Amino acid sequence: MLKNAFLTLLSLAIAIGGGGGSVWYALKAQDGVGAIRIGQWTAFPEIGTQAADPYSKARVAREGVLALGRAEGLSFIAERDAGGDQLRRECAYMIEGRFPTARFWTLYAADQSLGVVDTDRPRLAALQSYQVLRQPDNSVIITVGNRPAPGNWLLTEGFGRMYFVLTFYDTPIASSTGLSDVTLPRIVKAGCNA
Amino acid sequence: MRKLLHTVLLGLLGAGIVHIVVLMLVPEFSERDAWSRLAMASDLYKMTRLDAEAGGAPVVKSVDPLFYAAACRFDLAEGMVRIKAPGNVPFWSVSVYDRSGHNLYSFNDHSATGGVLDTVVLTPAQMIDVRRELPEELQGAIFVEAPIEEGIFVIRSFVPDDSWKPVVSQFLEQSSCELQDY
């Protein structure tokens, strides 16, 4: 009798604990269904729409996201450099390459919650396309780090994990057909302050 | 021993069912979704700044640091809602969301007449009424048909550099979100 009760309780505990826990874990993972990867950059074009998968819908509800619409823009997030290492705030990086067609784009360094990195200085850890210097072939080279650099400099500060968020506004790539042959800039590690 | 194995298997099956049920219920019962956060910050038909610039923590997550944004909640069951914002800013874009934060419709300043933000959100039934006789003052407005009752309207505006901050702030401060009599 007691043994039966114990077995019932055990199976209930596995069901509720395992079910709830797996949902929690799935919603925490940055990677998800419906992601589009281009180089080191990941985008979720479907997030926040009716067509999104149940995991994205749950994430939107849980985090209170109001996702950009198709006519507004499309965000890409990078969490690793070209060598496959996680991006870190204490490291310096070079972001170089061509950017796809858009009215303008913004690039910022983000912390775990995808808010902009706090630099403790008046300068934001963000750049936008109207203020960058371009190479003769229209590509852009951006130096990321806590030391001022000539050319385009994205300031970062502190320690820990970092993400880059690159958002294109009013862009044809936000429509699903436009994403097929898009190339995005490479992220190369230049060195670390260990 | 076989009984224990049986129990564990049954538990795992149950876990699968619970996983699906919880996943489907999260959007229904979330108290942290955008609507609830906005409801805590302000009333219906009131434009509220979403970025941290206006003081306090940002109301809704993931606003680009080079953007200012404002949102208002509306209920189309009470009537159609008109959103206007005067002034010229480098870029603005707007989105209509339903109660659970799904993006239903979006457009930007290139779609608007003269780049002026003047739009009316209404249900298809209200649209039929309005079409019958379009009031003079709504001639230039962009009509957004949304098959919803409660919803959220968001205006985002680009701040290219510090010198634009007051202009863009003013653009959002002066934006209005009102029930339109018809």
Contacts between the chains, C-beta under 8 A, distances in Angstrom:
chain1	res1	chain2	res2	distance
A	7	B	3	6.2
A	7	B	4	7.1
A	7	B	7	4.5
A	8	B	7	7.8
A	10	B	7	5.3
A	10	B	8	7.6
A	10	B	11	6.6
A	11	B	7	4.6
A	11	B	8	7.3
A	11	B	10	4.6
A	11	B	11	3.9
A	11	B	14	6.5
A	12	B	11	7.3
A	12	B	14	7.2
A	13	B	11	7.2
A	14	B	7	7.9
A	14	B	8	6.5
A	14	B	11	2.8
A	14	B	12	6.3
A	14	B	14	6.9
A	14	B	15	5.9
A	15	B	10	7.8
A	15	B	11	5.1
A	15	B	12	7.8
A	15	B	13	7.6
A	15	B	14	2.7
A	15	B	15	4.9
A	15	B	17	7.2
A	15	B	18	5.4
A	16	B	14	7.6
A	16	B	15	7.7
A	16	B	18	5.8
A	17	B	15	7.6
A	18	B	11	6.9
A	18	B	12	6.7
A	18	B	14	7.9
A	18	B	15	3.2
A	18	B	18	7.3
A	18	B	19	7.6
A	19	B	14	7.0
A	19	B	15	4.3
A	19	B	16	7.1
A	19	B	17	7.0
A	19	B	18	2.5
A	19	B	19	4.3
A	19	B	21	7.5
A	19	B	22	6.1
A	20	B	18	6.4
A	20	B	19	7.9
A	20	B	22	5.9
A	22	B	15	6.9
A	22	B	19	5.1
A	23	B	19	5.6
A	23	B	22	4.6
A	23	B	23	5.4
A	23	B	26	7.3
A	26	B	23	7.8
A	27	B	26	7.7
A	48	B	97	7.9
A	48	B	101	6.5
A	48	B	102	6.2
A	48	B	103	4.8
A	49	B	102	6.0
A	49	B	103	5.5
A	50	B	102	5.2
A	50	B	104	7.6
A	52	B	102	7.6
A	54	B	23	5.3
A	54	B	24	6.6
A	55	B	23	7.0
A	57	B	26	8.0
A	57	B	27	5.3
A	57	B	100	7.6
A	57	B	102	7.8
A	58	B	23	5.5
A	58	B	26	4.0
A	58	B	27	5.9
A	60	B	27	7.5
A	60	B	33	7.4
A	60	B	100	7.6
A	60	B	101	5.1
A	60	B	102	7.6
A	61	B	26	5.6
A	61	B	27	3.9
A	61	B	30	4.0
A	61	B	32	7.7
A	61	B	33	4.5
A	61	B	100	6.2
A	61	B	101	6.6
A	62	B	26	6.0
A	62	B	30	5.5
A	62	B	32	6.0
A	62	B	33	7.4
A	63	B	32	7.0
A	63	B	61	5.7
A	64	B	32	5.3
A	64	B	33	5.3
A	64	B	34	4.6
A	64	B	36	7.4
A	64	B	37	4.9
A	64	B	60	5.5
A	64	B	61	5.8
A	64	B	101	7.4
A	65	B	34	6.9
A	65	B	60	7.3
A	65	B	61	5.7
A	65	B	62	5.7
A	65	B	101	6.7
A	66	B	34	5.0
A	66	B	50	7.7
A	66	B	60	5.3
A	66	B	62	7.8
A	66	B	71	7.2
A	66	B	95	7.1
A	66	B	97	6.0
A	66	B	101	6.0
A	66	B	103	7.7
A	66	B	152	6.9
A	66	B	154	5.6
A	67	B	62	7.9
A	67	B	101	7.8
A	67	B	103	5.7
A	68	B	93	8.0
A	68	B	95	7.4
A	68	B	103	7.6
A	68	B	106	7.6
A	68	B	156	8.0
A	69	B	93	7.4
A	69	B	95	4.3
A	69	B	103	4.5
A	69	B	105	7.0
A	69	B	106	2.4
A	69	B	107	8.0
A	70	B	103	7.8
A	70	B	106	6.1
A	71	B	93	6.6
A	71	B	106	4.3
A	71	B	107	4.8
A	71	B	108	5.5
A	71	B	111	7.2
A	72	B	93	4.0
A	72	B	95	6.3
A	72	B	106	5.0
A	72	B	108	6.3
A	72	B	156	6.7
A	73	B	93	7.3
A	75	B	62	8.0
A	103	B	91	6.9
A	104	B	91	7.2
A	104	B	158	7.3
A	106	B	64	5.6
A	106	B	65	7.9
A	106	B	66	4.8
A	106	B	67	7.7
A	108	B	64	7.1
A	108	B	65	5.4
A	108	B	66	7.3
A	113	B	61	7.1
A	114	B	61	7.1
A	114	B	62	5.6
A	115	B	58	7.7
A	115	B	61	7.6
A	115	B	62	7.9
A	116	B	65	4.0
A	124	B	65	5.6
A	124	B	66	7.4
A	125	B	65	7.6
A	126	B	64	7.9
A	126	B	65	4.8
A	126	B	66	5.3
A	128	B	66	5.5
A	128	B	158	7.9
A	128	B	160	6.2
A	130	B	160	5.5
A	131	B	160	7.2
A	131	B	161	7.0
A	165	B	64	7.7
A	167	B	64	5.8
A	169	B	91	6.5
A	169	B	93	7.1
A	169	B	108	7.8
A	169	B	158	7.2
A	170	B	91	7.3
A	170	B	93	7.3
A	170	B	108	5.4
A	170	B	110	6.7
